[in-house]
Amino acid sequence: MLVVRPIEARDYESLHACAVESGHGFTSLPVDEGLLKRRIARAEQAFALETIKQPGEEGYLFVMEDTETQEIVGVSGIEAAVGLSSAFYHYHVGRVVHHSAKHNVYNDLQTLTLCNDYTGVSELCTLFLREPYRKGRNGRVLSKFRLLFMAQFRQRFAETVIAEMRGISDADGRSPFWAWLEKHFFTMDFPSADYLTGIGEKTFIAELMPKFPIYVNLLDKSAQEVVGKVHQNTVPALKLLTSEGFRYRGYIDIFDAGPTVEAEVKQLRTVRNSRLLQVRIGRPEVAENVLLCNTKLKDFRACQADVTCTGDEVVITENTASALGVVAGDHVRLAAL
């Protein structure tokens, strides 16, 4: 069985393997030993905080584990509130109209303006599932369990949540959008800039990024074509988030121009439709495959399983109960997959 749980220090080697496999453009998981170990330690601290009055610098990082082999097959995270101690940058895609009635000229132009509009919101991040396990509903579980976690621990997160979608780059990490920025404003390649951001070195953005709005029609044609577009490997993740209620509001990543989508946490489909039910252990009849989690913080567990819901109770097997760390009479939160 595949079970999602909080990351622990012993998972470093597996997290490093995921970082290597994720490749270029995966900013939140750079191949850097110090940073990866700090992220694990930061997550352990977040899960150890029993009470929180409002979301802050907490970063929750989870792994998906095969309980039979103890192999880590994926990683997924949530940032409680971004941009509180270091600037969180985006480009906002705006419009400027140049109009001359006298000369019958009307030009509707797109602009890109550097901003920090998402400061303080929560973020779904660091979603990576290893290649052999990209089948069935594994990817869906690894993404959507975070919404159950947010529903269960609502006070730990902001009203709004975002997700940055990976933009278009080639196998060598070359981004057409960054190539234009590099040519005119920077002297570093995309993997280098992406890596610096991933390890928290963001001062170069404020120092070198153009301060005034950029007219999109002045970009190279190849750069114009990728504004707001996602990497082919990210299309399934975007479709899943869209089905939950996430929407693109005109914000893009400053390096690869990938879209950022947003939603109100309380309006997300999984959050709205999730239910707290009491556990009864037995053999589910007329079983329904659902996503479910326990109500614990430090010992959080989530998985998919076949269950039967009857009133205020849910019937689960001994195996599922063991995986979730619950016993008869405990409560679990569940939602349809």
Secondary structure, DSSP 8 states (H G I E B T S, - for coil): -EEEEE--GGGHHHHHHHHHHH-TT-TTS-S-HHHHHHHHHHHHHHHH----SS--S-EEEEEEEETTTTEEEEEEEEESSSSSSS---EEEEEEEEEEETTTTEEEEEEEEEEE-TTTT-EEEEEEEE-GGG-STTHHHHHHHHHHHHHHHTGGGS-SEEEEE------TT---HHHHHHHHHT-SS-HHHHHHHHHTT--HHHHHHS-SS-EEGGGS-HHHHTTTT---GGGHHHHHHHHHHT-EEEEEE-TTT--EEEEEEGGGSHHHHH-EEEEEEES--SS-EEEEEEES-STT--EEEEEEEEETTEEEE-HHHHHHHT--TT-EEEEEE-
